[in-house]
Amino acid sequence: MAVIIDGTGHVLGRLSSEVAKRILRGEEIVVVNAEKTIVTGERSRVFHVFLAKRQRGSTASRMRGIGPLYPRRPDMILRRTISRMVPHQQARGREALKRLRVYIDVPAAYKAGPFEVIETAKRPPQGPVMSLGEVSRMLGSKF
């Protein structure tokens, strides 16, 4: 049985590290509401950090599928953040990532299930924050 985690109000990095630990231990994790995960920091700085990741490498290499292909959609940004916290180039990490599902909104199959809250990842904002959905829209996503 998969553990369902609602991403609403969770800090991106803290949630990612907790989920990474748990999938490496063998748990199946489903993260819903990825677009409501928050990123801390000033709006302009957060956007420029994500934009720099998106534009890294040459245009020609990105068009051929070589180089960093940084996603725009919030569920894929969250998945990539988690994947970089596991040994994704080793068999153990690839197996762990198969136990992870990340969704925008809540799919019908998981609406009834109990949602788990990770207390270490959920905290009241202590400064400027923006949701991962906002970052995604600023990068050009049409989710």
C-alpha positions in Angstrom: 0.0 0.0 0.0 1.4 3.4 -1.0 1.8 6.3 1.4 0.0 9.4 0.1 1.6 12.7 1.0 -0.2 16.0 0.3 2.4 18.5 -0.8 0.3 21.6 0.2 2.4 23.9 2.4 5.5 21.7 2.5 8.9 23.3 1.7 10.3 21.8 -1.5 13.8 20.8 -0.3 12.6 19.4 3.1 9.8 17.4 1.5 12.2 16.1 -1.1 14.8 14.9 1.4 12.2 13.1 3.5 10.7 11.4 0.5 14.1 10.4 -0.9 15.0 8.7 2.4 11.7 6.8 2.5 11.8 5.5 -1.1 15.4 4.3 -0.5 14.1 2.3 2.5 11.6 0.6 0.2 8.4 2.5 0.8 6.0 3.4 -2.1 5.3 7.1 -2.0 2.6 9.1 -3.9 2.9 12.9 -3.7 -0.2 14.8 -4.6 -0.7 18.6 -5.0 2.9 19.1 -6.2 2.0 22.6 -7.5 1.1 23.7 -3.9 4.6 22.9 -2.5 6.4 26.1 -1.5 9.8 27.5 -2.3 11.3 30.0 0.1 13.0 33.2 -0.9 12.3 36.4 -2.7 10.2 36.1 -5.8 12.7 37.5 -8.3 15.6 35.5 -6.9 13.7 32.2 -6.9 12.6 32.8 -10.4 16.1 33.6 -11.6 17.6 30.5 -9.9 15.1 28.2 -11.7 15.5 30.1 -15.0 19.3 29.7 -14.8 18.8 25.9 -14.3 16.4 25.8 -17.3 18.8 27.7 -19.6 22.0 25.9 -18.6 23.9 24.4 -21.5 23.9 25.3 -25.2 20.7 25.5 -27.2 22.0 23.0 -29.8 22.8 20.4 -27.2 19.4 20.7 -25.5 17.6 20.3 -28.8 19.5 17.0 -29.4 18.6 15.8 -25.9 22.1 16.2 -24.5 22.7 18.2 -21.4 20.5 19.3 -18.5 16.9 19.1 -19.5 15.3 20.9 -16.6 11.5 20.6 -16.5 8.8 23.3 -16.3 5.9 21.4 -14.9 5.7 21.4 -11.0 5.3 17.6 -10.7 8.4 17.0 -12.8 10.4 19.7 -10.9 9.5 18.0 -7.7 10.3 14.6 -9.1 13.7 15.8 -10.4 14.5 17.4 -7.0 13.8 14.1 -5.3 15.7 12.1 -7.9 18.8 14.1 -7.4 18.8 13.2 -3.7 19.0 9.5 -4.4 21.8 7.7 -6.3 19.8 7.9 -9.5 22.6 6.5 -11.7 22.9 3.3 -9.7 20.6 0.4 -9.7 19.5 1.0 -6.1 18.4 4.6 -7.0 16.6 3.6 -10.2 14.7 1.0 -8.3 13.8 3.6 -5.6 12.5 6.1 -8.2 10.1 3.4 -9.6 8.4 3.5 -6.2 7.7 7.3 -6.5 4.6 8.9 -8.1 4.1 12.7 -8.2 0.9 14.3 -9.4 -0.5 17.8 -10.0 -3.8 18.0 -8.0 -5.3 14.8 -6.6 -6.2 12.0 -9.0 -9.5 10.3 -8.5 -7.9 7.1 -7.3 -6.3 8.9 -4.3 -9.1 11.3 -3.3 -10.5 9.0 -0.6 -7.2 7.9 0.9 -5.7 9.4 4.1 -3.0 12.0 3.5 0.1 12.0 5.5 1.8 15.2 6.7 5.5 15.4 7.2 6.0 17.7 10.1 9.6 18.4 9.5 8.8 19.6 6.0 5.7 21.6 6.8 6.4 24.9 8.5 4.9 28.3 8.6 6.6 30.7 6.2 9.2 32.8 7.9 9.9 35.0 4.9 8.8 35.4 1.4 7.6 32.2 -0.3 6.0 31.2 -3.6 4.4 28.0 -4.7 6.0 25.7 -7.1 3.0 26.2 -9.4 3.8 30.0 -9.6 7.4 29.2 -10.4 6.3 26.7 -13.1 4.0 29.2 -14.7 6.7 31.9 -14.7 9.0 29.3 -16.5 6.3 28.9 -19.2 4.4 25.8 -18.1 0.8 25.3 -19.2 -0.2 22.8 -16.6 
